[in-house]
Structure formats: C-alpha cells, structure tokens
Amino acid sequence: MTHLFKSTRTVLLGGAALALAATALNAETLRWARVADALTMDPHSQNEGPTSTFLHHVYETLVSRELDGSLAPRLATDWMIDPEDPTVWIFELREGVTFHNGNAFTAEDVVFSLERVRKESSDFKGLHANVVGAEAVDDYTVRVQMDGPSPLYPQNLTNFFIMDSDWAEENGAETPQDYAAGEEAFTVRNAMGTGPYQLASRDPEVRSVLQHFEGHWDETPEVTEIIYTPITEDATRIAALLSGEVDFVQDVPVQDIARLEQTEGITVTTGPENRTIFFAYDMGSEDLRSASVEGNPFADPLVREAMHLALDRDAIQQVVMRGQSVPGAQNVPPFVNGWDAELDAYGPPDPERARELMAEAGYADGFSVDLNCPNDRYLNDEAICQAFVGMLGQIGIDANLVSQSRSLHFPLIQNDESDFYLLGWGVPPFDSQYVFDFLVHSTEGARGGWNGSNYSDPELDAKIQSLATETDLEARDATIAEIWQQVQEDRVFLMVHNQVLAYAARDGVNVDVDPENQPSMTRVTFD
Amino acid sequence: MNRLARLWDSDIAWSFRHSPVAIVAAVVAVGMIFAAIFAPWIAPSDPFHPASLNLMDGFTPPGTPNAFTGNTFLLGTDDQGRDILSTILYGARISLFVGFASVIFAMVLGISLGLLAAWKGGWVGTLVMRIADVQLSFPSILIALLIFGVARGFIPPGQREQAAIWVLILSIGLSEWVQYARVVRGATMVEMGREYVQAAKVIGVHPVRIVLQHILPNVMGPVLVIATIGLALAIIAEATLSFLGVGVPPTQPSLGTLIRIGQQFLFSGEWWILFFPAMALLALALSVNLLGDWLRDVLNPRLR
C-alpha cells in the first residue's frame, strides 16, 4: 500500500516536471541589464530616459515613434485635425484593448490620463502646454481642444502613457507623484496599463520582472519574460554579460567596447543617440549659492565666454570617450529639426584668451563654485565633469565636484538649487521646440521645468510660445533659427557632445540600436 | 642615554628584534607613513591640483611615453591624466589621516564610556553596555554608512565636499568605539577589586583621579593592541566607504576612491589604474595588521 502510494507520487511529480519544462520551452526570457533603474512606476512623474524606456513595456502611448523617426499608430489608430476647427485634434482609438486587470480601454481613460499628465506635479506637463481640455465623443473617439492651431502636437505624445482611470480612482492615484518633493505614492510601485508586459514583481534598484500580458492586442513577441537588473558599476555590468548572467546590456561603457567586440559570443552594436551632453550654469540669479565671491559671475558674458574657451571638446572625445562621441557646440542632436552646422561648429580651446577675459571681468584671482554632476546616468558623466574641473582650473575657476546618483542630482536642477551642473537632453519629438520649452523658456506654468540656468527673456519666451501654434512651417523654422541664434550668442549652454550608443548582447539575441535609446523588447528576436 | 638603553633591553624591544615579521611590517608601515606625510616633496606632481593636469596624458601605461604628449610616468596615469604614483602618495595621506583620526576618536570615546560604565555601574553602566551590544549586532560598515547618510543631511550642500573627510572620521569612529568600551570596562572592573584601588578609596583620593591616574594606565595595554588593529580596520573602512562612492570626492581621491576609479578599467586593459593603488592599500593594511598581531602576542601574558 505504502509502496503504491509512493510510486503514484513519483509519477505525479514527474508529470509536473514535464509540464514545467514545456512552459520553459515556450517562454523566452530576456535578462536585460542597464546602468540605472526606472525612478518610479508612475507614468507621468519623471520625464527621464530609463524610466520611460521601462514604462513603455507596461504602459502604452497613443502614437509611437518608429526607428526612422516617423509616427506610427499604437493605442490610437488614426489622428487628424478637425476639418471644421484647426484648434482641435481628433484621435480614433483602437478597439478591443484591455488593461492588465481586465478593464476595457476607452476614451475615458485617455481623457483621464490627459487630465493627469497636465497636473502641477507632472514632469510631462510641458509637452501638453497648449491643451485646453479633452472630451470623449464616444467610447473610441477623443477630441482634444488646443489653445490655437497646433499642427505638431502628436509629436509630443510618444511618451504620453495611458493609465486605467478606474484603477487610479480606486487607489487614490489621480495625481502624479511629486518626485522632486520626494513624495511616496501608490503609483511608485504599482502600474496599470495596456502594455505588452505586466509587472510581475518589482524590487527597486535590484530587480524587476515583467511577464507577457496574454490579453494584449498585438502579436505575441518572442520575448515573453523580461528580467530587468540595474547594475551601476561599469565593470560589474560587463562581467555579468561575459559570465552569461545577463543576455543584453544596454549601457556599454565606452572603454569596454573594443574588448567586447573581440570577445567571442558577444555582439556589440553602436549608433548615434538622440541626446546631447552639456553644462549649464545659473546666469539669472542675483547671487550664487556656492560661489566664493559676491554676486553672480555667470551673469557676466565675459566669464561665460571664458568658460567656453576653456573647454577642450576634442580632448574629452579622445581620452574620456575614447572616440565614442560627436562633439559640437549647439545643444541639439544633428537629426533634430533646428540643428545648424554653422552653430554646431566649435573652435580650438584658448585658455590664454580665457584668462584675459576672466581678468577683464574682474575675476583675475578666479573664484570657486560647486559643480553638480550625476555619476550613474550618462556615459562617463563623472569623468567628463572631472576633466572639465581641470580645464576650468587652468583659467582660475576652482570648481568643487559634487557627483552623486541621478535621483539626488535631478531634483537639484528641477528645484533650482544648483549653480552649475551637467545634464543630458534627448529630444523625443525630434524638434527644437522641445529643447526650448523645457530648457530655455522661463520657468513658469507648464514650461521651463528643466531650466536650471534661470535664463529669462520675455521676448524670447513669446517666440518660443509662438512655435506651438505656428502653422506655416517655413516661418516656424525661421523662428527656430532666430531663437538658436540668440541662445548661442547668450551662451545659455556649454555643449560638450552628442552621445554615441553601444548595446551588447550575447550572440543569438538581436537588438537594434534605437536613436532615442528606448529599445522595445517586443522587437527583440532570438536566432 | 640610560633610558634608550633601558628601552633596548626591554621585553618589547627584545621581542621585536627577534621577530622578522614585525621588523618587515614596521619598515613597510613606517616607510609608507613617511612617504605619505612628505608626499608634497616626494611626489612628482600634485594630483589634487586639477589645473596642473593634462587630459591628453590620460591612460598612459607605466613606464611608456604617452602617444600624444610624450610624457612618461613611472606607474602610468589614470583616466584624467593623473600620475598614479603621486596619486597613491597623496591618497595614502588621506587614508592614513582618516585612519588615525578615527581611531583616536573611537579610542577617546570608547575609553571614556568604558571607564564610566565600570566605575558608575548601575543603570549608567547597563545603559552604555546595552547600547554597545545593540551596536555590535550591526556590521560596523553599515553603521558608518548610516551615520554618513544622516550627517550629510545636516550639512548644507555647499560645504559637503569639504566636510566629507570629517564626516568619514566621525562615522568610522562612532562605528568602532564599542570594542574599546567593552575591553576597558572589563579591565576596569578587574582593577577596581585590586588592593591599590581599595587603598586609594580608603585614604579619600578623588574618584576621577583614581580612575584616570591609577586605573587607566593599567588598562591601556589591551587598548593599544585594539587600536593598532583598529587602525588597519579604519583604513579599510575608509577605503570601503570611498569605494562605495560615499567617501571623499573623486577630485581628491583616497586609496579607496582610486580603486573605485580603477575597477572601471579592469576589462579594457588599463590594469595599472587599479593594481598599484590596490597593492598600496594591501601593503599598508597588512603591515599595520601584522604589527598589531605582534603587539598582541607580546602584551598577552598568557602566551609567554
């Protein structure tokens, strides 16, 4: 009797093992490592690269950006300007889409999400500055009322995530988490979107698991499970790939590209990224917070010119970036509308002339100031800052390097607490207006959210605002050129270079380099 | 002269002369301490002076001329063009300063609290020793990280970089005082039962004087042993904190910061950026540790 019982159990166990093996064969797991984790699961709280990349797998947008830069349908199947009213955009929505909790996706969710993304604590509100309101015409049609003709508005929607309105109301999540104020909210660890994957488990800064959502409207991707691991240390991240602990490393340090290319079983793909790396300084305040002198030296155009002459972009490119960057002087990537080869050209550094300018400005003895720098966000960010500290030292500016994690660095800029900082900026709408709205326009209302330089010019602000409603594209481009001309003359930014991306994966895992560095794991294929 | 001769004939000196390990360790430790103290005169360049660096010197291998500038460096340069030899000398200076200062701080704090706990006894003694017990149940590096994080919260952002070194000393000191307090309390309890203390009490010597003048010198032996080993631990704790990126700023690297910078280049072939600072840290910590071991053996009556 006992014997019989034992053998039955063995058979049962064996059956279970077989069943497990079968699912393991169908499920393709991709182990994905990055330098940093998503800052939050709230889809409207942080307009930041790694956060958006992660959230695109859980949440979906109305439109998506193809690799060639064009817009493609996602949750919206079609979009048009109302033929009777040029200030209204109409979106036709995809039918038969459900959220991960089974709720149906309808126009109400879009109206709710648009309401949510425009609230004060949202970091994306600048992209919707021209929206007056939205209404659901029926379950699958939304009308968005703009404050004027806004021909380019859909370009701003590639990172506009749609959240389940019922779920948000049930959990008191109608307002985006205020990240810069350090707020903790339900949406920080929980998500409810329509995306191809659902959040199976999340341990911030350690490991997140995403499972394919069976009820997703699109074809089933080859990758059905994603294990996402943030690994801050460069060497550790690469060691994880070399030892087979992860399949795909998104942020490959420039110093390791050559070594990985020579390693058998690893494929490295490189390509230009839609992202600039630049320094900015507070040029608008009366006094600086950390400077050794009274007043604000950065307000003096001579000091700014001296700093520009001190920066040796080629040395940074050759040594710090090992050739993996595209130096330039205009703070916008070459494939974005408004880029100008002439403005992007830069001369050789001239520390001697810079010292003369410093003396002329009354800072012959120099001054000291804090330089805030992230150490886990951009390629070799801390090393770039360190190199510039040395170059500034040669013209008498003693910069104290304060380098810290991006979760501490970014709030300094958004809360206007930094005198001098390094920042990177990607341009998802591929248009200069995005740069102006966030970085150049005075900090007021929905605009200027990342303008830590306190640069403010009402005339320029008016020009920036006109871009949103200008329908004559030629006149619009002329205004963009005018704005860039002034931004360059006033030296609002100290541009360093455009980033070059490198992805590395084990052979057999195919990932294309995405210029926005927003790869979707639904596009990954296995050999 | 007489005193020197007496020292030469003492037990400790005899034991030192007959322990090759102690001699080698002492030579290495003293040599490194001297090199660190006189770094500004020995080092070929000042790596903490950013203006003197040339970025194009970066990644020069040891002993070979740089491809762009033609400069040669004995131990090579790091990613910023800093001479590794100079950086090690200056870095060891910071590491040693933090090490000594935090040991002294922990020692003063631990001895005072240990004496207090033993002398007062009662609820004061219980309170001090329970705090020590609770703290012992956490790894000291964790406590240092905690103190470091809290202290940074109090310091205005502009002064954090200058204050970083003092915060390091404070956090390592506060995480290590327990060892001293426990040993001193135990030894003091033993001494308090001895006749000379009883006698001092009877003739009415002030309690503070009894503790400081009569008891303290008799409990200093074990404290010195802990302090020597504690110095090695403090240097490693500083290196660990800096390695984790919470220590001194990268523009003024200590040995730990240098190792953190160097390990980024482990896979790309620039081994010297990691190797030399790591070897310097190893030599320093090992020699101090061996000296501590030797001192313990000499001062431990049971081993004789």
Contacts between the chains, C-beta under 8 A, distances in Angstrom:
chain1	res1	chain2	res2	distance
A	233	B	263	7.3
A	233	B	264	7.6
A	234	B	264	4.7
A	235	B	263	5.1
A	235	B	264	5.7
A	235	B	265	7.8
A	235	B	266	4.7
A	235	B	267	6.0
A	238	B	267	5.3
A	239	B	267	7.4
A	242	B	267	7.7
A	253	B	264	6.7
A	253	B	268	8.0
A	255	B	264	6.9
A	255	B	265	5.8
A	255	B	267	7.7
A	255	B	268	3.9
A	255	B	270	7.6
A	256	B	267	5.2
A	256	B	268	5.4
A	258	B	268	7.0
A	259	B	267	5.2
A	259	B	268	5.5
A	259	B	269	6.9
A	289	B	157	7.6
A	289	B	158	6.2
A	290	B	157	7.3
A	290	B	158	4.0
A	312	B	55	6.8
A	315	B	55	4.4
A	315	B	56	5.6
A	316	B	55	7.0
A	318	B	56	7.4
A	318	B	68	7.8
A	319	B	55	5.2
A	319	B	56	6.3
A	319	B	58	4.1
A	319	B	59	6.7
A	319	B	79	7.2
A	319	B	81	7.4
A	320	B	55	7.2
A	320	B	58	7.4
A	320	B	79	6.8
A	370	B	157	7.1
A	370	B	158	5.9
A	370	B	161	7.5
A	375	B	245	6.9
A	382	B	250	6.3
A	383	B	79	5.6
A	383	B	80	7.0
A	386	B	50	7.8
A	386	B	80	5.3
A	386	B	250	6.1
A	386	B	251	6.3
A	387	B	55	5.1
A	387	B	80	6.2
A	389	B	50	4.8
A	389	B	251	5.9
A	390	B	50	4.0
A	390	B	51	6.5
A	390	B	53	4.5
A	390	B	55	6.5
A	390	B	80	6.7
A	390	B	81	7.8
A	391	B	55	7.5
A	392	B	50	7.7
A	393	B	49	7.1
A	393	B	50	4.0
A	393	B	51	3.0
A	393	B	52	7.8
A	393	B	53	7.9
A	394	B	51	4.7
A	399	B	50	7.9
A	400	B	161	4.8
A	400	B	162	7.9
A	400	B	249	7.3
A	400	B	251	7.6
A	401	B	161	7.5
A	401	B	249	5.7
A	401	B	250	6.4
A	401	B	251	4.9
A	402	B	157	7.0
A	402	B	160	6.7
A	402	B	161	6.1
A	402	B	249	7.3
A	403	B	249	7.4
A	403	B	250	6.3
A	412	B	157	7.8
A	417	B	157	7.2
